[in-house]
Amino acid sequence: MKNIKIKISRDFRLIIGLVLVLLPLNSANANLNEKFRENFGKIVREKYYNTINYSVDDSTGWELKEQDGKSVWTCTGGKCAEFQKKINCLFDDAFENAVNQTNQEVLDYVKGVEISELKQKAQIKDPDCEKITLQNIQDEQGINDFKSSCKGQFISSTYSTCRVAETILNELGAYQNYLLAKSEDNISFSREFFEDNEYKRNKLINDSTEAKKQYLKDIEQSQQAVLDTLTLYKDFIHRYRIHAWLLAIKHKLKKIHTEWFKVQKATETYPIKFPKANSIGG
Amino acid sequence: MKKIFIVFAILFLGLSGIAQATDYPQKLIGENFTTLPKFRGIFTKIYADQPDLTEVCRRALQWPDFWITDTDGEKVSLFSVENCEKLTNEEELSNFLNIYKKNIKNFNTLKDKFEERFNLELELLKTENNLRRETGLAYIFADGHNHSNNSAEGTTSDSPFDLVSDLNEIDEILFGEKAEKPKPLFAEKTEREIFAGIPTDDDNEEYWLNQTAEKLPSQSDNFDDYKNNLAGGLWRSGVKVLREKLNVLPLYLGYVGKTVLDKFATDGTFGNPGFDANTSEKPPTSEDKPEAIELAYNPIKALDAYVQKYILEEESYKVHANEGDTERNKQVDKVLDIKDQQHQIILEKLSRFEQVNALNSENFTAHRNILNNQMFNEYLKLLREKLRFLREEVFPDLLDKPQHSS
């Protein structure tokens, strides 16, 4: 708890700093302070230690596309795609390695017992995600000066729910701040979709209003998706660990059961061969 | 009055859960998770699993407020379903309604009402989706269906492993023919069986009215002193029905609903603070931490205390709070809305959960109760939000049944 308190306190100072440069936001043209805009990527990284680089001028990638006769906001590339891909890869990596690590842990403990179900390596990761691993991202966040709050041997392991949550929430926080900045900014929108005709320029202003609503919506949506997936991961890993250990118990019992069966058979031989024999009469 | 709202909020969630029962267990987010590789891309799938606005629209238009009887005596919708189905986001709702501005009397009242109904249905659908994901994916791992490696042995496989099947196999090794393999109740029921005996909407009212004291659960005796009390009447007439509904609802939803009822019974919401539906439960033993005990028995109070202690009393927040309602503070609030604190609370929850994995079983049980209650608290927050909405907007339409029954 102490660590978390310290983090909140430090974050808060950073937020205050961030807000001081954000103050001109309420002006009519709703453009970001130029100094803030220049340093945006650095400010966000100092706060979230994120590994995706952000600049206010980066495209979010959200565009209105026709789908079944409807206009639907679609992530077509840009930062939304980069964020989604990275988080997806991190979760896949977490699932795959947590399963394989648990299997190995159990196999090491019950040496000599054959557990075929645990010997097979789980393959969940997409080949595209090869370089995006939790270990790499945690290392990078460490280079950005992030100190983990997850203490203890088990909890501090790369694939513990605590570390997975910490790593991914850092990336999420940065992405949300980026979207918030984009929703307060007109310049980058005009630069991205420049129009020289007045009618189109007016339309662009309307479009930017709609786009900004989508950015704000994505702040909520991305958070909900991350939290839901984290909950699932926590439940899954907890249950998988029980499953792996139950398999170990089952296979050990099978071995004992087989031995017991041999003893039972051997002790049955004598009474079957000499049914009338007893200890008194011979 | 507050008590009636609570009952109906639960009923509301309960009814919405019945619809999703048909989804169990295969259509959790539109996919099966029978093998580990099928977990690939799980985040993207969850990200894309957002409420379908066409469905929201369809549900909103079903409210009787938007139906009139035409010259042929048939009931028709005031607003066109086809137009409504073209909605792509909430912002277009106003544009959609403006199409009808010239043609409908009392347009402004209806417009406001439709927006309210639309938002209510949107919230309910979001709640359904969240519950479906959170519960379904957890329960397929312990519903007694054989895991995929043994699919040849029969029954529908729905997960890469199953803890109940594991325990059954161990039971068989240990006790051979004498092994007891309890079948999980819900997993073995067909949809027909699940819904058999549940009063339909048509006979529901009769069911409500015809209940006698003999049919009621024994706990209802506790409410004899409240015979003329609305809360007591509600308990006698309504809770049985609610419980029956909840008992056949799938998974965690049922659990949450029952817990809600039990908690309200315990804290005196139904008029008898002495009644404890959970007497068999052992109290938490997690080193007697006040917040842990609070959390186990009074989640709302505990969360408030938690926020007060760890967030509002945090030094830097105090500084901010003391500055008053300045423009600068509003800006700070806006940025704070990014929910850093929420992240920290979640992290704390997860970290605490993992700590208990490494502790002994007694601590584990206590902490698991706490975690359950934290999840329970999330649902309570949703309920409170719904209550607010119900109290302000929807309640008059739902008042009929409790009035009959009391």
Interface residues (C-beta under 8 A of the other chain):
Chain A: M1 I4 K5 K7 I8 S9 D11 F12 R13 I15 I16 L18 V19 L22 L23 L25 N26 G69 K70 S71 V72 W73 Q84 I87 N88 F91 D92 F95 V99 E117 A122 Q123 I124 K125 D126 S149 C150 G152 F154 I155 S160 T161 C162 A165 E166 L169 L172 G173 Q176 N177 L180 E210 K213 Q214 K217 I219 Q221 S222 Q223 Q224 A225 V226 L227 D228 T229 L230 T231 L232 K234 D235 F236 H238 R239 Y240 R241 I242 H243 L246 L247 I249 K250 L253 K254 H257
Chain B: L36 P37 F39 R40 G41 I42 F43 T44 I46 Y47 Q50 K86 T88 N89 E91 N130 R133 E134 L137 A138 F141 A142 N149 F161 D162 L163 D166 L167 E169 I170 I173 L174 Y310 I311 E314 E315 S316 Y317 H320 E327 R328 Q331 V332 V335 L336 I338 K339 D340 Q341 H343 Q344 I346 L347 E348 L350 S351 F353 E354 Q355 N357 A358
